[in-house]
Amino acid sequence: MSGEILVVVEHDRGVALDTSYQAFGLARTLLAAGVGSSITAVVIGADGDSLADEVGAHGAALALRVHHSELSDYAPEAWGDVVAELIVSRSPVAVVATGTDRGNEVLAHTSAIADLPFAANVIAVSAGDGLSLTRVRWGGSLLEQAHLDAAVFVLSAATHSFSAEPSGGGDAAIEVIEPALAATASRTRIVDRVTLAAGVTLTTAAVVVSGGRGVGSADGFAPLIELADLLSGAVGCSRVVTNNGWRPHSDQVGQTGKRIAPELYIACGISGAIQHWVGMMASKHVLAINTDNEANMVGKAEYAVIGDLHQILPAVSEEIRRRRATA
């Protein structure tokens, strides 16, 4: 199938997110499967212009800088309207974005305006008569095998399923366009922000120290907090912890909490139910600390320590302090 693949580049006031370039991984997978002949990046809003200089390294041959007075900040309907207009004017073979809340929201508006089906949270794709897809459903608790046949394929890449690393491409050509937005396109938009937390967050931390039922109480999280501070990390928890009121829901990792992808996930007293695993399965390395050597988390973890977390974590923290003092 010839034609271009449009990739919507997600950004926040000109700053690319950690997941922004994962959509290019899906686009390159489509190219390898014979779907499309080139990648075109769509950078919406003048504040994102600088990102157009980066997309060539991810495989884009062309970058569309979309300028309009109503695109001064994120506006889901306006962004969806922009992409729908591009579908009409450019007739791409596919439109993709990363399956974040924003990415899925924009493509949902796009598909509704363009009257096209939308397949969200794709983790694998192959071409034939249409597209054969594997999608994450129900918060990751099941995988769906699906077939998509459409005039234009509208897809989002499940987060952390496709590489965001540069592909070694050159500079992309630049084209500036100004869309004719619908009168209602800007009725939903960001007009102000309130900072709730500063510094390292659960979704951005390189190290997450997470606790489950085995922590025992709200006070029992003290050694987890201590270790996370020493490692410049964040503290997470399982659903049972929030249900017991030991930690706020904002700390919850899992199907009904946050999805994270730290370099190291330290699971303390967590049994490893599938709902929790869904939220942290993109972690690069997993260390389980548990008294039960048959716990699901222990079986799935790369490393495991069998023992009482209230003895192990203070010992680890003390050793870190000792080595730093003698370094």
C-alpha positions in Angstrom: 0.0 0.0 0.0 1.6 3.3 -1.1 1.0 6.6 0.5 2.2 8.5 3.6 1.7 7.6 7.2 0.8 10.7 9.3 2.3 10.6 12.8 0.8 13.0 15.4 3.6 14.2 17.6 2.4 14.7 21.2 3.9 17.6 23.1 3.1 20.0 25.9 3.8 23.6 25.0 6.7 22.5 22.7 8.2 19.9 25.1 8.1 16.3 23.8 6.9 13.7 26.3 8.9 10.5 27.1 6.4 8.6 25.0 6.0 11.0 22.1 8.3 9.2 19.7 6.9 5.7 20.3 4.3 6.4 17.6 7.2 6.5 15.0 8.1 3.0 16.1 4.6 1.8 15.0 4.9 3.8 11.8 8.2 2.2 11.0 6.6 -1.2 11.7 3.9 -0.4 9.2 6.4 0.5 6.6 8.3 -2.7 7.1 5.0 -4.6 6.7 4.4 -2.9 3.3 1.9 -0.3 4.6 2.8 3.2 3.3 5.8 4.5 1.6 6.9 7.4 3.8 6.3 9.0 7.2 5.1 12.5 7.7 5.2 14.1 11.2 2.3 16.4 12.3 3.4 19.0 14.8 0.4 21.0 15.9 0.8 24.5 17.3 3.6 27.0 16.7 5.2 26.3 20.1 6.1 22.8 18.8 8.0 24.1 15.8 11.4 23.0 17.2 10.2 19.4 17.4 9.9 19.4 13.6 13.7 19.5 13.5 13.9 16.2 15.5 11.5 14.0 13.7 13.8 13.2 10.8 15.9 11.1 13.1 12.9 9.0 13.8 12.1 8.3 10.1 10.0 11.2 9.0 10.7 12.5 5.5 8.4 15.5 6.0 7.3 17.6 9.0 4.1 19.6 8.9 4.1 22.6 11.2 0.5 23.4 11.9 -0.1 27.0 12.9 -3.4 28.6 13.9 -4.4 31.2 16.6 -6.6 28.6 18.3 -3.7 26.2 18.7 -1.8 28.1 21.4 -2.2 25.2 23.8 -3.6 21.7 23.8 -7.2 21.5 22.5 -8.4 17.9 21.8 -11.2 18.8 19.4 -9.0 21.3 17.5 -6.2 18.8 17.2 -8.6 16.1 16.0 -10.1 18.6 13.5 -6.5 19.3 12.2 -5.8 15.7 11.6 -9.2 15.1 10.0 -8.5 17.9 7.6 -5.1 16.4 6.7 -6.8 13.1 6.0 -9.0 14.8 3.5 -6.3 17.0 1.9 -3.4 14.4 1.9 -5.2 11.0 1.7 -2.7 9.2 3.9 -2.7 5.4 4.1 -2.6 5.6 8.0 -2.6 8.0 10.9 -0.9 7.0 14.1 -0.2 8.5 17.6 1.1 7.1 20.9 -1.7 5.6 23.0 -1.5 8.1 25.9 -4.6 9.8 27.2 -4.0 12.6 24.8 -3.0 10.5 21.8 -6.1 8.4 22.1 -8.3 11.4 22.7 -7.0 13.2 19.6 -7.5 10.1 17.4 -10.9 9.5 18.8 -12.0 13.0 17.7 -10.2 12.5 14.4 -12.0 9.2 13.6 -15.4 10.6 14.6 -14.9 13.6 12.4 -13.6 11.6 9.5 -16.1 8.7 10.0 -13.3 6.1 10.2 -12.8 3.2 12.6 -10.1 3.7 15.3 -8.0 0.9 16.7 -6.4 2.0 20.0 -3.4 0.5 22.0 -1.9 -1.6 19.3 1.1 -3.7 20.2 1.7 -5.7 17.0 0.6 -5.4 13.4 0.9 -7.2 10.1 -0.5 -6.5 6.7 -2.5 -8.6 4.3 -6.1 -8.0 3.3 -6.3 -5.0 5.6 -4.4 -5.1 8.9 -4.1 -7.8 11.4 -3.7 -6.3 14.9 -2.9 -7.3 18.4 -4.4 -4.8 20.9 -4.2 -4.4 24.7 -7.7 -4.3 26.1 -9.2 -3.9 29.6 -6.2 -2.1 31.0 -3.9 -4.8 29.8 -5.7 -7.8 31.3 -6.2 -9.4 27.9 -4.9 -9.2 24.3 -7.3 -8.9 21.4 -6.6 -10.2 17.9 -8.4 -8.0 15.5 -8.7 -7.3 11.7 -9.0 -3.7 10.5 -10.2 -2.8 7.0 -10.6 0.9 6.3 -9.9 3.6 3.7 -7.4 5.1 6.2 -6.0 3.1 9.2 -6.3 5.1 12.4 -4.1 3.5 15.1 -2.5 4.3 18.4 0.6 2.5 19.7 0.2 1.1 23.2 2.7 2.9 25.4 6.1 1.2 25.7 5.3 -1.3 23.0 7.3 0.3 20.1 10.8 1.8 20.2 11.1 5.6 20.7 14.8 5.5 19.8 16.0 7.4 16.7 16.1 5.3 13.5 19.1 7.1 12.0 17.2 9.1 9.4 18.2 12.5 8.1 16.6 15.9 8.3 12.9 16.1 7.5 11.6 18.7 5.0 9.5 21.4 6.6 6.1 22.6 5.5 3.9 25.1 7.3 0.2 24.9 7.0 -2.8 26.7 8.5 -6.0 24.7 8.9 -9.5 26.0 8.6 -10.8 24.9 12.0 -14.4 24.4 12.8 -16.1 27.1 14.8 -16.5 24.7 17.8 -13.1 23.2 17.6 -11.6 25.3 20.5 -14.5 24.9 22.9 -12.4 22.3 24.9 -8.9 23.5 25.6 -6.3 24.0 28.4 -6.5 27.5 29.7 -4.6 27.2 33.0 -2.4 24.8 35.0 -1.9 24.1 38.6 1.2 22.3 39.7 0.3 19.5 42.1 3.8 18.1 42.5 7.3 19.0 41.6 10.4 17.0 41.0 10.4 13.2 40.4 7.0 11.7 39.8 5.8 8.1 39.7 5.6 8.1 35.9 9.0 9.7 35.3 11.1 8.2 38.0 14.0 5.9 37.0 13.5 3.9 40.2 10.2 3.0 41.8 10.0 1.4 45.2 6.5 0.0 45.5 4.7 -1.7 48.4 1.8 -4.1 48.7 -0.2 -5.8 51.5 3.0 -7.2 52.9 4.1 -3.7 54.0 1.5 -4.0 56.8 0.5 -0.4 57.5 0.9 3.2 56.5 3.8 3.5 58.9 5.3 0.5 57.3 6.1 2.5 54.2 8.8 4.4 56.0 11.7 2.2 54.8 10.3 2.3 51.3 10.2 6.1 51.3 13.8 6.2 52.8 15.1 3.9 50.0 13.3 5.8 47.3 14.8 9.1 48.5 18.3 7.6 48.5 17.9 6.4 44.9 16.2 9.7 43.8 13.1 7.5 43.0 9.4 7.5 43.7 7.1 5.4 45.9 4.3 3.3 44.4 1.8 0.9 45.8 -0.7 -1.8 44.9 -4.5 -1.4 44.9 -4.9 -3.1 48.3 -2.7 -0.4 49.8 -4.9 2.4 48.5 -8.1 0.4 49.5 -6.7 0.3 53.1 -6.0 4.0 53.1 -2.2 3.5 53.6 -1.2 5.5 50.5 -3.2 7.9 48.1 -4.6 6.6 44.9 -2.1 8.8 43.0 0.6 6.3 44.1 -1.2 3.3 42.8 0.5 1.2 40.0 -1.7 -1.1 38.0 -4.7 -1.5 35.8 -6.7 1.0 37.7 -3.7 3.1 38.6 -0.7 4.4 36.7 1.4 2.6 34.0 5.1 3.1 34.5 8.4 2.1 32.9 11.2 2.7 35.3 14.7 1.4 34.9 14.3 -0.5 38.2 11.0 -1.5 39.9 11.4 -2.8 43.5 8.3 -4.7 44.5 8.1 -5.0 48.3 5.4 -7.3 49.7 3.5 -7.4 46.5 1.9 -10.7 45.4 1.9 -9.8 41.7 -1.7 -10.0 40.6 -2.2 -9.5 36.9 -3.9 -6.1 37.5 -0.7 -4.8 39.2 1.6 -6.4 36.7 -0.2 -4.6 33.9 0.9 -1.3 35.3 4.6 -2.1 35.8 5.4 -4.7 33.2 7.3 -2.2 31.0 9.9 -1.9 33.8 13.4 -2.6 32.5 14.4 -4.6 35.6 12.2 -5.9 38.5 13.4 -6.8 42.0 10.9 -8.6 44.2 11.2 -8.6 48.0 8.8 -11.1 49.6 8.5 -13.7 52.3 6.7 -16.0 49.9 9.0 -17.5 47.4 6.0 -18.8 45.4 4.4 -15.3 44.9 3.6 -14.4 41.3 5.8 -11.3 41.6 8.8 -13.4 42.7 8.3 -15.8 39.8 8.1 -13.0 37.2 10.9 -10.8 38.7 14.4 -10.7 37.3 15.8 -10.7 40.8 14.2 -11.8 44.1 15.1 -11.6 47.8 13.1 -13.9 50.1 12.8 -12.3 53.4 11.2 -9.6 55.6 11.2 -6.3 53.7 11.3 -4.4 57.1 14.7 -6.0 57.7 16.0 -6.0 54.1 15.2 -2.4 53.1 16.8 -0.7 56.1 19.9 -2.8 55.5 20.0 -1.8 51.8 19.6 1.9 52.7 22.4 1.6 55.3 24.7 0.0 52.8 24.0 2.7 50.2 24.8 5.4 52.8 28.0 3.6 53.9 29.3 3.3 50.3 28.6 6.9 49.5 30.4 8.0 52.6 33.5 6.1 51.6 33.4 6.9 47.9 
